[in-house]
Amino acid sequence: MKRLVAAGLWFYAFWYLGSTIAGLLGLPDLIGPVLGPAAAIIVGVDPRGAIWARDAAAIPAAPAAPVTAATEPGLA
């Protein structure tokens, strides 16, 4: 639910930003409709995992190797 709300807010904010930039610089009005969905997709999907925490259950844990004298030289 948080992702959906955040994506919607970023969509609106970047659409507005693009329209403002277009109006100030005299550029085509297409900037807002391009920036808005792009920002919403990046925030909603989060391809790098930088915004939303990854689910710990979805990431398989590597089995722990037993600590022995052969793997830890200070134990011998």
C-alpha positions as CSV (number, residue, x, y, z in Angstrom):
1,M,0.0,0.0,0.0
2,K,2.9,2.4,0.8
3,R,4.4,1.8,-2.6
4,L,1.2,2.6,-4.4
5,V,0.7,5.9,-2.4
6,A,4.3,6.9,-2.8
7,A,4.3,6.1,-6.5
8,G,1.2,8.2,-6.9
9,L,2.7,11.2,-5.1
10,W,5.9,11.0,-7.1
11,F,3.8,10.8,-10.3
12,Y,2.0,13.9,-9.5
13,A,5.1,15.8,-8.2
14,F,7.2,15.0,-11.3
15,W,4.3,15.7,-13.7
16,Y,4.0,19.1,-12.0
17,L,7.7,19.7,-12.1
18,G,7.9,18.8,-15.8
19,S,5.0,21.1,-16.6
20,T,6.6,24.0,-14.6
21,I,10.0,23.5,-16.3
22,A,8.2,23.4,-19.7
23,G,6.3,26.6,-18.9
24,L,9.3,28.5,-17.6
25,L,11.7,27.5,-20.4
26,G,9.1,27.5,-23.2
27,L,9.6,23.8,-24.0
28,P,6.9,21.4,-25.2
29,D,4.3,20.4,-22.7
30,L,5.3,16.7,-23.1
31,I,7.9,16.9,-20.4
32,G,5.4,16.5,-17.5
33,P,3.6,13.5,-18.9
34,V,7.0,11.8,-19.5
35,L,8.6,12.7,-16.1
36,G,5.6,11.7,-14.0
37,P,5.2,8.1,-15.1
38,A,8.9,7.6,-15.2
39,A,9.3,8.7,-11.5
40,A,6.3,6.6,-10.5
41,I,7.7,3.5,-12.1
42,I,11.1,4.0,-10.5
43,V,9.7,4.5,-7.1
44,G,7.1,1.8,-7.3
45,V,9.3,-0.9,-8.8
46,D,12.5,0.2,-7.0
47,P,14.9,-1.9,-9.2
48,R,18.0,-1.3,-7.0
49,G,16.2,-1.9,-3.6
50,A,17.3,1.5,-2.4
51,I,13.9,2.8,-1.3
52,W,12.0,-0.2,0.0
53,A,13.4,-2.8,2.3
54,R,13.7,-6.2,0.8
55,D,11.7,-9.0,2.4
56,A,14.1,-11.1,4.5
57,A,12.1,-14.3,3.8
58,A,12.4,-13.8,0.0
59,I,16.2,-13.8,0.2
60,P,17.6,-17.3,0.7
61,A,20.2,-17.5,3.4
62,A,23.5,-19.3,2.7
63,P,24.1,-22.3,5.0
64,A,26.6,-21.5,7.8
65,A,29.9,-23.4,7.5
66,P,30.9,-25.0,10.7
67,V,33.9,-23.4,12.4
68,T,36.7,-25.9,12.8
69,A,40.5,-25.7,13.4
70,A,41.0,-26.0,9.6
71,T,38.9,-22.9,8.9
72,E,39.9,-20.8,11.9
73,P,43.6,-20.9,12.6
74,G,43.3,-19.4,16.1
75,L,41.3,-22.4,17.4
76,A,44.2,-24.9,17.1
